[in-house]
Amino acid sequence: MTRPLRFLFGLIAYFFFFVTFVYLVGFVTNQYVPRSIDIGPIIGTWQAVIINIALIALFGIQHSVMARPGFKAALTRFWPQAIERSLYVMLTGVVLCLIYWFWRPVPGELWSVEGESLRLLLWVIAASGWGIVFISTFLISHFELFGLHQIWSDLRSRSLPALTFRQPLFYKLVRHPIYTGFLLAFWATPDMTYGHLLFAVGMTIYIIIGIRYEERDLKNDLGEVYEEYSRQVGMVIPGVGKNRL
């Protein structure tokens, strides 16, 4: 594959994922999209639960396994390293599309807030979560996180700089603000249906498991500086989840 083709693939992967991510906001909030957590074909409750759990598991497996160094090393034996991240981004978007299409609502409500002020507060918290996710991608490197830096460097025949440790803004409060934002976005809702609860619980379990693998990789890559950081800063809640000496 030539450099221009790799560059084109990376751009397509980025914009495809961007569209699927924007849809995710509507999917979780049940706003402005034809299918969402609570909008879609109705089937038997247990059938819906099994299908939805399988979809969450598929996302967790793809998102975690492809991020591991061992998988990357095996992949780049036959796939260009410059677009390894772009493939990850592309397949994440594909899995999200599968979730959107095959997810089935689970009827029933755990809670439904009636007071307008409280409903507004919950929507503000959810919106803040999405905002934290988006801003946090830029605090470290949005373009590297989604493969654009890699394809631009490849197009110019330049190598990527070495990984360095930084601690901007939200990263001074928690080690994983992107996950913090997702948790706020998933859980802060004025209408918690059983389907939404299943999604929130499933994604929370994935986040807890995924963080453990991510932390291990970061410690291997950054060494003592990240060890010290993990002892001083909480995991996804400020002050909570610090590693002990």
C-alpha atoms as an extended CHARMM CRD file, in Angstrom:
* protein
*
       245  EXT
         1         1  MET       CA              0.0000000000        0.0000000000        0.0000000000  PROA      1               0.0000000000
         2         2  THR       CA              1.4730000000        3.3550000000       -1.0380000000  PROA      2               0.0000000000
         3         3  ARG       CA              1.7910000000        6.3510000000        1.2930000000  PROA      3               0.0000000000
         4         4  PRO       CA             -1.0750000000        8.2800000000       -0.3690000000  PROA      4               0.0000000000
         5         5  LEU       CA             -3.3580000000        5.2610000000       -0.0290000000  PROA      5               0.0000000000
         6         6  ARG       CA             -2.3940000000        4.8430000000        3.6180000000  PROA      6               0.0000000000
         7         7  PHE       CA             -3.1070000000        8.5280000000        4.1580000000  PROA      7               0.0000000000
         8         8  LEU       CA             -6.5050000000        8.2070000000        2.4590000000  PROA      8               0.0000000000
         9         9  PHE       CA             -7.3930000000        5.1470000000        4.5400000000  PROA      9               0.0000000000
        10        10  GLY       CA             -6.4960000000        7.0310000000        7.7240000000  PROA      10              0.0000000000
        11        11  LEU       CA             -8.6860000000        9.9880000000        6.7650000000  PROA      11              0.0000000000
        12        12  ILE       CA            -11.6290000000        7.7480000000        5.9170000000  PROA      12              0.0000000000
        13        13  ALA       CA            -11.2210000000        5.8660000000        9.2000000000  PROA      13              0.0000000000
        14        14  TYR       CA            -11.1420000000        9.1180000000       11.1890000000  PROA      14              0.0000000000
        15        15  PHE       CA            -14.2280000000       10.6700000000        9.6230000000  PROA      15              0.0000000000
        16        16  PHE       CA            -16.1370000000        7.3850000000        9.7270000000  PROA      16              0.0000000000
        17        17  PHE       CA            -15.4210000000        7.0740000000       13.4400000000  PROA      17              0.0000000000
        18        18  PHE       CA            -16.3070000000       10.7270000000       14.0280000000  PROA      18              0.0000000000
        19        19  VAL       CA            -19.7740000000       10.1580000000       12.5450000000  PROA      19              0.0000000000
        20        20  THR       CA            -20.3160000000        7.0070000000       14.6130000000  PROA      20              0.0000000000
        21        21  PHE       CA            -19.1990000000        8.8340000000       17.7710000000  PROA      21              0.0000000000
        22        22  VAL       CA            -21.6450000000       11.6860000000       17.1670000000  PROA      22              0.0000000000
        23        23  TYR       CA            -24.3570000000        9.0600000000       16.7040000000  PROA      23              0.0000000000
        24        24  LEU       CA            -23.3470000000        7.5460000000       20.0520000000  PROA      24              0.0000000000
        25        25  VAL       CA            -24.4530000000       10.7440000000       21.7960000000  PROA      25              0.0000000000
        26        26  GLY       CA            -27.8950000000       10.4330000000       20.2360000000  PROA      26              0.0000000000
        27        27  PHE       CA            -27.9770000000        6.6880000000       20.8920000000  PROA      27              0.0000000000
        28        28  VAL       CA            -27.3840000000        7.1390000000       24.6200000000  PROA      28              0.0000000000
        29        29  THR       CA            -29.6680000000       10.1610000000       25.0360000000  PROA      29              0.0000000000
        30        30  ASN       CA            -32.4600000000        8.9310000000       22.7370000000  PROA      30              0.0000000000
        31        31  GLN       CA            -32.2960000000       12.1990000000       20.8240000000  PROA      31              0.0000000000
        32        32  TYR       CA            -32.3150000000       12.9250000000       17.0710000000  PROA      32              0.0000000000
        33        33  VAL       CA            -31.5290000000        9.3780000000       15.8800000000  PROA      33              0.0000000000
        34        34  PRO       CA            -33.8410000000        6.6830000000       14.4420000000  PROA      34              0.0000000000
        35        35  ARG       CA            -32.4800000000        3.9170000000       16.7020000000  PROA      35              0.0000000000
        36        36  SER       CA            -31.1930000000        4.2860000000       20.2320000000  PROA      36              0.0000000000
        37        37  ILE       CA            -31.0490000000        2.5260000000       23.5840000000  PROA      37              0.0000000000
        38        38  ASP       CA            -34.8250000000        2.8500000000       23.9840000000  PROA      38              0.0000000000
        39        39  ILE       CA            -35.9500000000        3.2460000000       20.3680000000  PROA      39              0.0000000000
        40        40  GLY       CA            -35.9730000000        0.2320000000       18.0780000000  PROA      40              0.0000000000
        41        41  PRO       CA            -37.6110000000       -3.1530000000       17.3560000000  PROA      41              0.0000000000
        42        42  ILE       CA            -39.1390000000       -4.7690000000       20.4330000000  PROA      42              0.0000000000
        43        43  ILE       CA            -38.4930000000       -8.4650000000       21.0650000000  PROA      43              0.0000000000
        44        44  GLY       CA            -38.6620000000      -10.7360000000       24.1110000000  PROA      44              0.0000000000
        45        45  THR       CA            -36.9710000000       -9.2920000000       27.1820000000  PROA      45              0.0000000000
        46        46  TRP       CA            -34.4440000000      -12.0870000000       27.6730000000  PROA      46              0.0000000000
        47        47  GLN       CA            -33.6710000000      -12.2310000000       23.9860000000  PROA      47              0.0000000000
        48        48  ALA       CA            -32.9600000000       -8.4970000000       24.0750000000  PROA      48              0.0000000000
        49        49  VAL       CA            -30.7760000000       -8.8410000000       27.1650000000  PROA      49              0.0000000000
        50        50  ILE       CA            -28.6890000000      -11.6420000000       25.6230000000  PROA      50              0.0000000000
        51        51  ILE       CA            -28.2350000000       -9.7770000000       22.3250000000  PROA      51              0.0000000000
        52        52  ASN       CA            -27.3040000000       -6.5440000000       24.0840000000  PROA      52              0.0000000000
        53        53  ILE       CA            -24.7990000000       -8.2160000000       26.4090000000  PROA      53              0.0000000000
        54        54  ALA       CA            -23.1900000000       -9.8830000000       23.3900000000  PROA      54              0.0000000000
        55        55  LEU       CA            -22.8940000000       -6.5010000000       21.6540000000  PROA      55              0.0000000000
        56        56  ILE       CA            -21.2620000000       -4.8930000000       24.6990000000  PROA      56              0.0000000000
        57        57  ALA       CA            -18.8830000000       -7.8610000000       24.9790000000  PROA      57              0.0000000000
        58        58  LEU       CA            -18.0030000000       -7.5150000000       21.2840000000  PROA      58              0.0000000000
        59        59  PHE       CA            -17.1440000000       -3.8540000000       21.8190000000  PROA      59              0.0000000000
        60        60  GLY       CA            -15.0550000000       -4.6510000000       24.8840000000  PROA      60              0.0000000000
        61        61  ILE       CA            -13.1200000000       -7.4330000000       23.1510000000  PROA      61              0.0000000000
        62        62  GLN       CA            -12.3980000000       -5.3850000000       20.0320000000  PROA      62              0.0000000000
        63        63  HSD       CA            -11.5300000000       -2.2290000000       21.9170000000  PROA      63              0.0000000000
        64        64  SER       CA             -9.2370000000       -3.8810000000       24.4590000000  PROA      64              0.0000000000
        65        65  VAL       CA             -7.5950000000       -6.6880000000       22.4930000000  PROA      65              0.0000000000
        66        66  MET       CA             -6.6270000000       -4.4650000000       19.5540000000  PROA      66              0.0000000000
        67        67  ALA       CA             -5.0610000000       -1.9340000000       21.9420000000  PROA      67              0.0000000000
        68        68  ARG       CA             -2.6540000000       -4.4280000000       23.4860000000  PROA      68              0.0000000000
        69        69  PRO       CA              1.0320000000       -4.3050000000       22.4560000000  PROA      69              0.0000000000
        70        70  GLY       CA              1.1270000000       -8.0130000000       21.6370000000  PROA      70              0.0000000000
        71        71  PHE       CA             -1.7780000000       -7.7250000000       19.2120000000  PROA      71              0.0000000000
        72        72  LYS       CA             -0.2570000000       -4.6270000000       17.6040000000  PROA      72              0.0000000000
        73        73  ALA       CA              3.0460000000       -6.4260000000       17.1220000000  PROA      73              0.0000000000
        74        74  ALA       CA              1.3170000000       -9.3780000000       15.4550000000  PROA      74              0.0000000000
        75        75  LEU       CA             -0.8740000000       -7.1210000000       13.3090000000  PROA      75              0.0000000000
        76        76  THR       CA              1.9870000000       -5.0160000000       11.9810000000  PROA      76              0.0000000000
        77        77  ARG       CA              3.7350000000       -8.0880000000       10.6070000000  PROA      77              0.0000000000
        78        78  PHE       CA              1.3300000000       -7.8820000000        7.6630000000  PROA      78              0.0000000000
        79        79  TRP       CA             -0.4520000000       -4.5160000000        8.1440000000  PROA      79              0.0000000000
        80        80  PRO       CA              1.3550000000       -1.1490000000        7.7000000000  PROA      80              0.0000000000
        81        81  GLN       CA              2.3190000000        0.2750000000       11.0820000000  PROA      81              0.0000000000
        82        82  ALA       CA              1.4400000000        3.7980000000        9.9410000000  PROA      82              0.0000000000
        83        83  ILE       CA             -2.2530000000        2.8590000000        9.7400000000  PROA      83              0.0000000000
        84        84  GLU       CA             -2.3810000000        0.3850000000       12.6270000000  PROA      84              0.0000000000
        85        85  ARG       CA             -4.1870000000        2.9980000000       14.7330000000  PROA      85              0.0000000000
        86        86  SER       CA             -6.4440000000        3.9120000000       11.8180000000  PROA      86              0.0000000000
        87        87  LEU       CA             -7.5540000000        0.2820000000       11.5050000000  PROA      87              0.0000000000
        88        88  TYR       CA             -8.3270000000        0.2600000000       15.2310000000  PROA      88              0.0000000000
        89        89  VAL       CA            -10.3900000000        3.4410000000       14.8300000000  PROA      89              0.0000000000
        90        90  MET       CA            -12.1820000000        2.0760000000       11.7530000000  PROA      90              0.0000000000
        91        91  LEU       CA            -13.1190000000       -1.2260000000       13.4100000000  PROA      91              0.0000000000
        92        92  THR       CA            -14.2910000000        0.5850000000       16.5360000000  PROA      92              0.0000000000
        93        93  GLY       CA            -16.6790000000        2.5230000000       14.3220000000  PROA      93              0.0000000000
        94        94  VAL       CA            -17.8460000000       -0.7190000000       12.6820000000  PROA      94              0.0000000000
        95        95  VAL       CA            -18.5810000000       -2.2900000000       16.0720000000  PROA      95              0.0000000000
        96        96  LEU       CA            -20.4820000000        0.8240000000       17.1580000000  PROA      96              0.0000000000
        97        97  CYS       CA            -22.5940000000        0.5570000000       14.0070000000  PROA      97              0.0000000000
        98        98  LEU       CA            -23.3680000000       -3.0660000000       14.8570000000  PROA      98              0.0000000000
        99        99  ILE       CA            -24.4790000000       -1.9490000000       18.3120000000  PROA      99              0.0000000000
       100       100  TYR       CA            -26.7250000000        0.7490000000       16.8550000000  PROA      100             0.0000000000
       101       101  TRP       CA            -28.3540000000       -1.6620000000       14.3920000000  PROA      101             0.0000000000
       102       102  PHE       CA            -28.7580000000       -4.7760000000       16.5050000000  PROA      102             0.0000000000
       103       103  TRP       CA            -29.4150000000       -3.2570000000       19.9560000000  PROA      103             0.0000000000
       104       104  ARG       CA            -32.8730000000       -4.0580000000       21.2520000000  PROA      104             0.0000000000
       105       105  PRO       CA            -34.7450000000       -1.9380000000       23.8250000000  PROA      105             0.0000000000
       106       106  VAL       CA            -35.5270000000       -3.5440000000       27.1710000000  PROA      106             0.0000000000
       107       107  PRO       CA            -38.8710000000       -2.2320000000       28.4620000000  PROA      107             0.0000000000
       108       108  GLY       CA            -39.4580000000       -0.9050000000       31.9720000000  PROA      108             0.0000000000
       109       109  GLU       CA            -38.0520000000        2.0050000000       33.9640000000  PROA      109             0.0000000000
       110       110  LEU       CA            -35.8530000000        2.1350000000       37.0320000000  PROA      110             0.0000000000
       111       111  TRP       CA            -36.5470000000        5.8380000000       37.4320000000  PROA      111             0.0000000000
       112       112  SER       CA            -38.0960000000        8.7520000000       35.5570000000  PROA      112             0.0000000000
       113       113  VAL       CA            -37.4820000000       12.2060000000       37.0010000000  PROA      113             0.0000000000
       114       114  GLU       CA            -40.4980000000       14.5090000000       36.8150000000  PROA      114             0.0000000000
       115       115  GLY       CA            -39.1560000000       17.8080000000       38.1520000000  PROA      115             0.0000000000
       116       116  GLU       CA            -37.9500000000       20.0010000000       35.2770000000  PROA      116             0.0000000000
       117       117  SER       CA            -35.0760000000       21.4800000000       37.2930000000  PROA      117             0.0000000000
       118       118  LEU       CA            -33.6960000000       18.0660000000       38.2180000000  PROA      118             0.0000000000
       119       119  ARG       CA            -34.1660000000       16.7810000000       34.6730000000  PROA      119             0.0000000000
       120       120  LEU       CA            -32.2320000000       19.7670000000       33.3700000000  PROA      120             0.0000000000
       121       121  LEU       CA            -29.4700000000       19.1820000000       35.9240000000  PROA      121             0.0000000000
       122       122  LEU       CA            -29.0750000000       15.5700000000       34.8180000000  PROA      122             0.0000000000
       123       123  TRP       CA            -28.9130000000       16.6120000000       31.1580000000  PROA      123             0.0000000000
       124       124  VAL       CA            -26.2500000000       19.1920000000       32.0370000000  PROA      124             0.0000000000
       125       125  ILE       CA            -24.2010000000       16.5310000000       33.8510000000  PROA      125             0.0000000000
       126       126  ALA       CA            -24.5080000000       14.1860000000       30.8650000000  PROA      126             0.0000000000
       127       127  ALA       CA            -23.5210000000       16.9610000000       28.4600000000  PROA      127             0.0000000000
       128       128  SER       CA            -20.5600000000       17.7740000000       30.6990000000  PROA      128             0.0000000000
       129       129  GLY       CA            -19.5000000000       14.1420000000       30.4510000000  PROA      129             0.0000000000
       130       130  TRP       CA            -19.5090000000       14.2550000000       26.6640000000  PROA      130             0.0000000000
       131       131  GLY       CA            -17.6140000000       17.5330000000       26.8320000000  PROA      131             0.0000000000
       132       132  ILE       CA            -14.9590000000       16.0340000000       29.1060000000  PROA      132             0.0000000000
       133       133  VAL       CA            -14.4950000000       13.1410000000       26.6770000000  PROA      133             0.0000000000
       134       134  PHE       CA            -14.0540000000       15.4530000000       23.6950000000  PROA      134             0.0000000000
       135       135  ILE       CA            -11.7540000000       17.9410000000       25.4360000000  PROA      135             0.0000000000
       136       136  SER       CA             -9.6330000000       15.1770000000       26.9830000000  PROA      136             0.0000000000
       137       137  THR       CA             -8.7950000000       13.7640000000       23.5470000000  PROA      137             0.0000000000
       138       138  PHE       CA             -7.1790000000       17.1020000000       22.6820000000  PROA      138             0.0000000000
       139       139  LEU       CA             -5.3830000000       17.4980000000       26.0140000000  PROA      139             0.0000000000
       140       140  ILE       CA             -3.0620000000       14.5860000000       25.2180000000  PROA      140             0.0000000000
       141       141  SER       CA             -3.1560000000       14.2980000000       21.4220000000  PROA      141             0.0000000000
       142       142  HSD       CA             -6.4410000000       14.0430000000       19.5600000000  PROA      142             0.0000000000
       143       143  PHE       CA             -4.6860000000       13.5530000000       16.2340000000  PROA      143             0.0000000000
       144       144  GLU       CA             -2.4180000000       10.7880000000       17.4920000000  PROA      144             0.0000000000
       145       145  LEU       CA             -5.2300000000        9.0840000000       19.4040000000  PROA      145             0.0000000000
       146       146  PHE       CA             -7.2360000000        8.7350000000       16.1870000000  PROA      146             0.0000000000
       147       147  GLY       CA             -4.3480000000        7.9600000000       13.8520000000  PROA      147             0.0000000000
       148       148  LEU       CA             -4.0610000000       11.2910000000       12.0030000000  PROA      148             0.0000000000
       149       149  HSD       CA             -0.6230000000       12.1650000000       13.3580000000  PROA      149             0.0000000000
       150       150  GLN       CA              0.6610000000        8.7790000000       12.2560000000  PROA      150             0.0000000000
       151       151  ILE       CA             -0.5700000000        9.0380000000        8.6680000000  PROA      151             0.0000000000
       152       152  TRP       CA              0.6610000000       12.6390000000        8.3330000000  PROA      152             0.0000000000
       153       153  SER       CA              4.1230000000       11.6670000000        9.5550000000  PROA      153             0.0000000000
       154       154  ASP       CA              4.1050000000        8.6550000000        7.2440000000  PROA      154             0.0000000000
       155       155  LEU       CA              3.1100000000       10.8000000000        4.2580000000  PROA      155             0.0000000000
       156       156  ARG       CA              6.0970000000       13.0660000000        4.9410000000  PROA      156             0.0000000000
       157       157  SER       CA              8.4140000000       10.1170000000        5.6770000000  PROA      157             0.0000000000
       158       158  ARG       CA              9.0100000000       11.2930000000        9.2320000000  PROA      158             0.0000000000
       159       159  SER       CA              9.1500000000        9.2260000000       12.4100000000  PROA      159             0.0000000000
       160       160  LEU       CA              6.8550000000        9.8140000000       15.3670000000  PROA      160             0.0000000000
       161       161  PRO       CA              8.2940000000       11.4370000000       18.4960000000  PROA      161             0.0000000000
       162       162  ALA       CA              8.8650000000        9.2710000000       21.5490000000  PROA      162             0.0000000000
       163       163  LEU       CA              6.0400000000        8.9030000000       24.0570000000  PROA      163             0.0000000000
       164       164  THR       CA              6.3190000000       11.4880000000       26.8280000000  PROA      164             0.0000000000
       165       165  PHE       CA              4.4100000000       11.9790000000       30.0590000000  PROA      165             0.0000000000
       166       166  ARG       CA              2.2030000000       15.0630000000       30.4290000000  PROA      166             0.0000000000
       167       167  GLN       CA             -0.4530000000       16.0380000000       32.9520000000  PROA      167             0.0000000000
       168       168  PRO       CA             -2.7020000000       18.7770000000       31.4790000000  PROA      168             0.0000000000
       169       169  LEU       CA             -5.9640000000       20.0710000000       32.9940000000  PROA      169             0.0000000000
       170       170  PHE       CA             -8.2840000000       17.1110000000       33.7550000000  PROA      170             0.0000000000
       171       171  TYR       CA             -5.2650000000       14.8000000000       34.0070000000  PROA      171             0.0000000000
       172       172  LYS       CA             -4.2430000000       16.6560000000       37.1550000000  PROA      172             0.0000000000
       173       173  LEU       CA             -7.4620000000       15.4240000000       38.7830000000  PROA      173             0.0000000000
       174       174  VAL       CA             -7.8640000000       11.8920000000       37.4060000000  PROA      174             0.0000000000
       175       175  ARG       CA             -5.6820000000        9.5360000000       35.3900000000  PROA      175             0.0000000000
       176       176  HSD       CA             -8.4260000000        8.6130000000       32.9210000000  PROA      176             0.0000000000
       177       177  PRO       CA            -10.6990000000       11.6270000000       32.3260000000  PROA      177             0.0000000000
       178       178  ILE       CA            -12.0350000000       10.1630000000       29.0830000000  PROA      178             0.0000000000
       179       179  TYR       CA            -13.5120000000        7.2950000000       31.0700000000  PROA      179             0.0000000000
       180       180  THR       CA            -14.7630000000        9.7410000000       33.6960000000  PROA      180             0.0000000000
       181       181  GLY       CA            -16.6110000000       11.6190000000       30.9790000000  PROA      181             0.0000000000
       182       182  PHE       CA            -18.1380000000        8.4550000000       29.5650000000  PROA      182             0.0000000000
       183       183  LEU       CA            -19.3580000000        7.3500000000       32.9990000000  PROA      183             0.0000000000
       184       184  LEU       CA            -21.0590000000       10.7130000000       33.5480000000  PROA      184             0.0000000000
       185       185  ALA       CA            -22.5990000000       10.5640000000       30.0710000000  PROA      185             0.0000000000
       186       186  PHE       CA            -23.8420000000        6.9920000000       30.4880000000  PROA      186             0.0000000000
       187       187  TRP       CA            -25.2730000000        7.2910000000       34.0060000000  PROA      187             0.0000000000
       188       188  ALA       CA            -26.6690000000       10.8370000000       34.1290000000  PROA      188             0.0000000000
       189       189  THR       CA            -30.1180000000       10.5090000000       32.6060000000  PROA      189             0.0000000000
       190       190  PRO       CA            -33.5510000000       11.6390000000       33.7850000000  PROA      190             0.0000000000
       191       191  ASP       CA            -35.0980000000        8.4500000000       32.3640000000  PROA      191             0.0000000000
       192       192  MET       CA            -33.2660000000        5.2700000000       33.3410000000  PROA      192             0.0000000000
       193       193  THR       CA            -34.8730000000        2.3750000000       31.5070000000  PROA      193             0.0000000000
       194       194  TYR       CA            -33.7500000000       -1.2010000000       32.0410000000  PROA      194             0.0000000000
       195       195  GLY       CA            -32.1480000000       -1.1270000000       28.6110000000  PROA      195             0.0000000000
       196       196  HSD       CA            -30.1930000000        2.0030000000       29.5170000000  PROA      196             0.0000000000
       197       197  LEU       CA            -29.2200000000        0.4340000000       32.8400000000  PROA      197             0.0000000000
       198       198  LEU       CA            -27.9270000000       -2.6630000000       31.0220000000  PROA      198             0.0000000000
       199       199  PHE       CA            -25.8760000000       -0.4750000000       28.6880000000  PROA      199             0.0000000000
       200       200  ALA       CA            -24.4830000000        1.6600000000       31.5340000000  PROA      200             0.0000000000
       201       201  VAL       CA            -23.5920000000       -1.3390000000       33.7010000000  PROA      201             0.0000000000
       202       202  GLY       CA            -22.0410000000       -3.2320000000       30.7920000000  PROA      202             0.0000000000
       203       203  MET       CA            -19.9140000000       -0.3050000000       29.6600000000  PROA      203             0.0000000000
       204       204  THR       CA            -18.8730000000        0.4250000000       33.2530000000  PROA      204             0.0000000000
       205       205  ILE       CA            -17.6600000000       -3.1580000000       33.6490000000  PROA      205             0.0000000000
       206       206  TYR       CA            -15.7440000000       -2.8020000000       30.3810000000  PROA      206             0.0000000000
       207       207  ILE       CA            -14.1660000000        0.4560000000       31.5990000000  PROA      207             0.0000000000
       208       208  ILE       CA            -13.0680000000       -1.1350000000       34.8840000000  PROA      208             0.0000000000
       209       209  ILE       CA            -11.4900000000       -4.0740000000       33.0550000000  PROA      209             0.0000000000
       210       210  GLY       CA            -10.0140000000       -1.9270000000       30.2860000000  PROA      210             0.0000000000
       211       211  ILE       CA             -8.3620000000        0.4770000000       32.7140000000  PROA      211             0.0000000000
       212       212  ARG       CA             -6.3930000000       -2.3400000000       34.3150000000  PROA      212             0.0000000000
       213       213  TYR       CA             -4.8450000000       -3.3460000000       30.9960000000  PROA      213             0.0000000000
       214       214  GLU       CA             -4.2750000000        0.2700000000       29.9830000000  PROA      214             0.0000000000
       215       215  GLU       CA             -2.5620000000        1.0520000000       33.2820000000  PROA      215             0.0000000000
       216       216  ARG       CA             -0.2520000000       -1.9180000000       32.8520000000  PROA      216             0.0000000000
       217       217  ASP       CA              0.7360000000       -0.7610000000       29.3710000000  PROA      217             0.0000000000
       218       218  LEU       CA              1.3110000000        2.8160000000       30.5240000000  PROA      218             0.0000000000
       219       219  LYS       CA              3.5400000000        1.6430000000       33.3680000000  PROA      219             0.0000000000
       220       220  ASN       CA              5.5450000000       -0.4720000000       30.9330000000  PROA      220             0.0000000000
       221       221  ASP       CA              5.9070000000        2.4520000000       28.5150000000  PROA      221             0.0000000000
       222       222  LEU       CA              6.4900000000        5.3180000000       30.9540000000  PROA      222             0.0000000000
       223       223  GLY       CA              8.0220000000        3.5350000000       33.9330000000  PROA      223             0.0000000000
       224       224  GLU       CA              8.4960000000        5.2040000000       37.3180000000  PROA      224             0.0000000000
       225       225  VAL       CA              7.0360000000        8.5530000000       36.2610000000  PROA      225             0.0000000000
       226       226  TYR       CA              3.6500000000        6.9030000000       35.7050000000  PROA      226             0.0000000000
       227       227  GLU       CA              4.0010000000        4.8200000000       38.8640000000  PROA      227             0.0000000000
       228       228  GLU       CA              4.4310000000        8.0410000000       40.8400000000  PROA      228             0.0000000000
       229       229  TYR       CA              1.5400000000        9.6760000000       38.9970000000  PROA      229             0.0000000000
       230       230  SER       CA             -0.7450000000        6.7570000000       39.8470000000  PROA      230             0.0000000000
       231       231  ARG       CA              0.1530000000        7.1480000000       43.5150000000  PROA      231             0.0000000000
       232       232  GLN       CA             -0.7860000000       10.8240000000       43.5270000000  PROA      232             0.0000000000
       233       233  VAL       CA             -3.8770000000       11.0170000000       41.3110000000  PROA      233             0.0000000000
       234       234  GLY       CA             -7.1500000000        9.0810000000       41.4090000000  PROA      234             0.0000000000
       235       235  MET       CA             -8.2460000000        6.7550000000       38.6240000000  PROA      235             0.0000000000
       236       236  VAL       CA            -11.5940000000        8.1140000000       37.3540000000  PROA      236             0.0000000000
       237       237  ILE       CA            -12.8230000000        9.9110000000       40.5040000000  PROA      237             0.0000000000
       238       238  PRO       CA            -10.5940000000       12.5990000000       42.0530000000  PROA      238             0.0000000000
       239       239  GLY       CA             -8.7550000000       11.1530000000       45.0340000000  PROA      239             0.0000000000
       240       240  VAL       CA            -10.1760000000        7.6290000000       44.5330000000  PROA      240             0.0000000000
       241       241  GLY       CA             -8.1850000000        4.7200000000       43.1440000000  PROA      241             0.0000000000
       242       242  LYS       CA             -4.6730000000        5.8760000000       43.9170000000  PROA      242             0.0000000000
       243       243  ASN       CA             -2.1040000000        3.0990000000       43.8180000000  PROA      243             0.0000000000
       244       244  ARG       CA             -0.5070000000        2.3840000000       47.1760000000  PROA      244             0.0000000000
       245       245  LEU       CA              3.2400000000        2.3670000000       47.7340000000  PROA      245             0.0000000000
